[in-house]
Amino acid sequence: MSPDSPRPLRGRLAVVTGASDGIGTVIATRLASLGAEVVLPVRSPDKGRRALDALRREVPDAVASTRALDLASLDSVDALAAGLREEGRPIHLLVNNAGVMTPPRRQETAEGFELQWGTNHLGHAALTLALLPVLRAGTARVVHQTSIAARRGRFDPDVISATPYDAMASYVQSKIAIGLFARELHARSRAEGWGLTSTLAHPGVSPTNLLAAQPGVGRERELGARRVIRLLTHLRITGTVASAAEPAVLAATAPLSDDTFFGPSRLIGGPARASEPWEPFRSADDARRVWALTHEAIGPRFTP
């Protein structure tokens, strides 16, 4: 981007989880190109440094930094939030993008929650709630990243602890919960005058690292589905990593109505656009249920 190009996010502070690779790096880079200062909370310092290098190659004058965060540890979430609060700066954008998908064997977070439930949903919910003072100060936009896996079904927390472990079913529940939490956060902000807005995006399908070899979650080889997705991307049927980032960028920057939901123009790819929320996200009762269950799980230290 030319230095003379308009920078609509100049002076804004954005926090993007999962920005150490893939879609998250693209989201952070796009926000930096629009003028935002970007914070990248990362689990791996080495990956964080590489992501910063990639971002600065694209946006040489970017203001960007990393912080430590492991979403599978509520202590780590608490430490990051405390540090950002202590800095005393309003946060204007929070993009809850990080995630883990279908570990082949059941794994747990530091607190004993199933890994996908604990990382994808509880970790992000705790971070959002712990940051409420600085989000409110920045009249922030909070963007939550869900998945096309959540477009059908209904929230059922019994699935998460069911035996035997069903990796995809647990993943779906975590992503439905994200959508419902996003809805309830927006509703409570309006009702209680918090001043922030909460919205939802999904990236469609693209060849990201979610299905790659992930020794840290017990996957030694990439899944066959990732090879198929790469072929479909080559044929321009599914999205690229870059195009898959655009719905979240649009969600972070576009005008909102109460039920705005952002995704590709086709379910699995295409230009980003606003659309109607999927059926699993529409129940106000389910949204309140997720809110209550989330607070019970993460405990009072994250209660606003």
C-alpha positions in Angstrom: 0.0 0.0 0.0 1.3 3.5 -0.9 2.2 5.7 2.1 -0.3 8.2 0.6 -3.2 5.7 0.6 -6.1 6.3 3.0 -5.6 4.6 6.4 -9.0 4.4 7.9 -7.7 2.5 11.0 -4.9 4.9 11.8 -4.7 5.4 15.5 -6.6 2.2 16.3 -5.2 -0.8 18.3 -6.1 -4.3 17.0 -5.4 -7.6 18.8 -5.5 -10.7 16.5 -5.2 -14.2 17.9 -3.9 -17.0 15.8 -1.8 -14.5 13.7 1.4 -16.5 13.8 0.5 -18.2 10.5 -2.2 -18.7 7.8 -5.4 -16.7 7.9 -4.5 -14.9 11.1 -1.3 -13.5 9.6 -3.2 -12.2 6.6 -5.9 -10.6 8.8 -3.2 -8.9 10.9 -1.4 -7.7 7.8 -4.6 -6.3 6.2 -5.5 -4.4 9.4 -1.9 -3.0 9.6 -2.2 -2.0 5.9 -5.3 0.0 6.9 -3.3 1.8 9.6 -4.0 -0.2 12.7 -1.3 -0.9 15.3 -1.5 -4.7 15.6 -0.8 -7.0 18.6 -0.2 -10.7 17.8 -0.6 -12.9 20.8 1.3 -16.1 20.0 2.1 -19.4 21.7 5.4 -19.9 19.8 7.9 -17.0 19.9 9.7 -18.3 16.8 6.4 -18.4 14.8 5.6 -15.0 16.1 8.8 -13.5 14.9 8.3 -15.0 11.5 4.8 -13.6 11.3 6.0 -10.2 12.2 8.7 -10.4 9.5 6.1 -11.4 6.9 3.8 -8.6 8.0 6.5 -6.0 7.8 7.6 -7.1 4.4 4.0 -6.4 3.2 3.6 -3.2 5.3 7.0 -1.7 5.9 5.8 1.1 8.2 3.6 -1.2 10.3 3.5 -0.9 14.0 3.2 -4.5 15.3 4.3 -6.6 18.2 3.8 -10.0 19.8 2.6 -11.0 23.2 2.6 -14.5 24.8 -0.7 -16.4 24.8 -1.7 -20.1 25.1 -5.5 -20.3 24.7 -5.4 -23.8 26.2 -4.4 -22.2 29.6 -6.7 -19.8 31.4 -3.7 -18.6 33.4 -2.0 -17.6 30.2 -5.2 -15.9 29.0 -5.4 -14.0 32.4 -1.8 -13.0 32.2 -2.1 -11.5 28.7 -5.3 -9.7 29.5 -3.8 -8.3 32.7 -0.8 -7.1 30.8 -2.9 -5.3 28.2 -5.1 -3.8 30.8 -2.0 -2.5 32.7 -0.8 -0.8 29.5 -3.9 1.3 29.8 -4.6 1.7 26.1 -8.0 1.3 24.6 -8.4 -1.7 22.3 -10.5 -0.9 19.2 -10.5 -4.3 17.5 -10.3 -7.8 18.9 -10.3 -10.6 16.3 -10.7 -14.0 18.0 -9.3 -16.1 15.1 -7.1 -18.8 16.6 -8.2 -22.4 16.7 -7.5 -26.1 16.8 -9.3 -28.7 14.7 -10.0 -32.4 15.2 -7.1 -33.8 17.2 -7.1 -37.5 16.5 -7.2 -38.4 20.2 -8.9 -36.5 23.0 -6.7 -34.0 24.6 -7.3 -31.5 27.4 -6.4 -27.9 28.3 -4.5 -27.0 31.4 -7.8 -26.9 33.3 -9.0 -30.3 32.0 -11.4 -29.1 29.3 -11.6 -30.9 25.9 -9.0 -29.1 23.8 -11.2 -27.8 21.1 -13.9 -26.6 23.5 -11.3 -25.1 25.8 -9.2 -23.4 23.1 -11.6 -22.4 20.4 -14.4 -21.2 22.7 -13.5 -20.9 26.4 -10.1 -19.4 25.8 -11.4 -16.7 23.5 -14.5 -16.0 25.7 -12.2 -15.6 28.8 -9.9 -13.3 26.8 -12.8 -11.2 25.6 -14.4 -10.9 29.1 -11.0 -10.1 30.8 -10.4 -7.3 28.2 -13.8 -5.7 28.7 -12.5 -2.6 30.4 -10.1 -1.7 27.6 -12.6 -2.9 24.9 -15.2 -0.6 26.4 -12.7 2.2 26.5 -12.1 1.7 22.7 -15.8 1.2 21.8 -14.4 -1.9 20.3 -15.5 -4.2 17.5 -15.0 -7.9 18.5 -14.9 -10.4 15.6 -15.4 -14.1 16.4 -14.3 -16.7 13.8 -16.6 -19.7 13.3 -16.5 -22.5 10.7 -18.8 -23.9 8.0 -18.8 -27.0 10.2 -21.2 -25.1 12.5 -23.8 -24.3 9.8 -26.1 -27.2 10.9 -27.1 -28.7 14.2 -27.7 -27.3 17.6 -25.7 -26.5 20.7 -25.4 -29.6 22.8 -22.7 -29.5 25.6 -23.1 -33.2 26.3 -21.3 -33.9 23.0 -18.1 -32.3 24.3 -17.7 -34.8 27.2 -19.3 -37.8 25.4 -17.5 -41.2 25.3 -16.1 -42.3 22.9 -14.5 -39.0 21.8 -15.8 -37.7 18.5 -13.3 -35.1 17.2 -15.5 -33.5 14.6 -18.6 -33.4 16.8 -16.6 -31.6 19.5 -15.2 -29.2 17.0 -18.7 -28.4 15.7 -19.9 -27.7 19.2 -17.0 -25.3 19.9 -17.8 -23.4 16.7 -21.5 -23.2 17.4 -20.7 -21.9 20.9 -18.5 -19.2 19.4 -21.4 -18.0 17.3 -23.9 -18.0 20.2 -21.4 -16.3 22.5 -20.9 -13.6 19.9 -24.6 -13.0 19.7 -25.0 -12.8 23.5 -22.0 -10.5 23.9 -23.6 -8.1 21.4 -27.0 -8.3 23.1 -25.5 -7.7 26.6 -23.4 -4.8 25.4 -26.5 -3.1 24.0 -28.6 -3.8 27.1 -25.9 -2.8 29.6 -24.3 0.1 27.7 -20.9 -1.4 27.2 -20.4 0.4 23.9 -18.8 -2.5 22.0 -20.1 -4.4 19.1 -19.7 -8.2 18.5 -20.0 -9.9 15.2 -19.2 -13.2 13.5 -17.3 -14.4 10.4 -16.3 -17.6 8.8 -13.5 -18.2 6.3 -15.1 -20.8 4.0 -12.7 -23.5 3.0 -9.0 -23.0 2.2 -5.7 -24.9 2.5 -4.7 -23.6 5.9 -2.6 -25.4 8.5 -5.7 -26.6 10.6 -5.6 -29.9 8.8 -1.8 -30.1 8.3 0.5 -32.3 10.3 0.3 -31.0 13.9 2.5 -33.1 16.2 1.4 -30.9 19.1 -2.1 -32.2 18.9 -1.1 -35.8 17.9 -1.4 -35.5 14.1 1.8 -36.7 12.5 0.7 -36.3 8.9 -1.6 -33.9 7.1 -5.1 -35.1 6.5 -6.2 -36.2 3.1 -8.9 -33.5 3.1 -6.1 -30.9 3.0 -4.7 -32.4 -0.2 -8.2 -32.3 -1.7 -8.7 -28.7 -0.6 -5.4 -27.7 -2.2 -6.6 -29.2 -5.5 -10.0 -27.5 -5.2 -8.2 -24.2 -4.5 -6.1 -24.7 -7.6 -9.4 -25.1 -9.6 -10.7 -22.0 -7.9 -13.6 -23.8 -6.3 -12.5 -23.2 -2.7 -10.7 -20.1 -1.4 -7.1 -19.3 -0.9 -5.6 -18.5 2.5 -5.7 -14.8 1.5 -9.3 -14.8 0.4 -10.4 -16.8 3.5 -9.1 -13.9 5.7 -11.3 -11.3 4.0 -14.6 -12.1 5.8 -13.0 -11.4 9.2 -11.4 -8.2 7.8 -14.8 -7.1 6.5 -16.3 -8.0 9.9 -13.7 -5.8 11.6 -14.3 -2.8 9.3 -17.8 -2.8 7.8 -21.0 -1.2 9.1 -23.0 -3.6 11.2 -26.6 -4.5 11.9 -27.6 -6.6 14.8 -27.5 -9.9 12.9 -24.7 -9.3 10.4 -22.6 -12.3 9.6 -19.7 -12.3 7.2 -18.4 -15.1 4.9 -17.5 -15.9 1.4 -20.1 -15.3 -1.3 -20.2 -19.0 -1.9 -20.2 -21.3 1.2 -16.7 -22.5 0.5 -15.1 -19.6 -1.3 -15.5 -16.3 -3.2 -15.5 -12.6 -2.3 -16.4 -11.7 1.3 -19.9 -10.4 1.9 -22.5 -9.9 4.7 -25.3 -12.5 5.0 -27.8 -13.9 7.4 -26.6 -15.9 10.4 -26.9 -19.7 10.2 -29.7 -21.5 12.0 -27.6 -22.7 14.9 -26.7 -19.1 15.9 -30.3 -17.8 16.0 -31.6 -19.0 19.3 -31.5 -16.4 22.0 -32.2 -19.1 24.6 -29.1 -21.1 23.4 -27.0 -17.9 23.4 -27.9 -17.2 27.1 -27.3 -20.9 27.9 -23.8 -20.7 26.3 -23.1 -17.5 28.2 -24.0 -19.1 31.6 -22.1 -22.3 30.9 -19.1 -20.3 29.8 -19.0 -18.2 33.0 -19.4 -21.4 35.1 -16.5 -23.0 33.3 -14.0 -20.1 33.3 -14.8 -18.9 36.8 -15.3 -15.5 38.5 -11.9 -14.0 37.6 -13.2 -13.4 34.1 -16.6 -12.1 35.0 -17.2 -8.5 33.9 
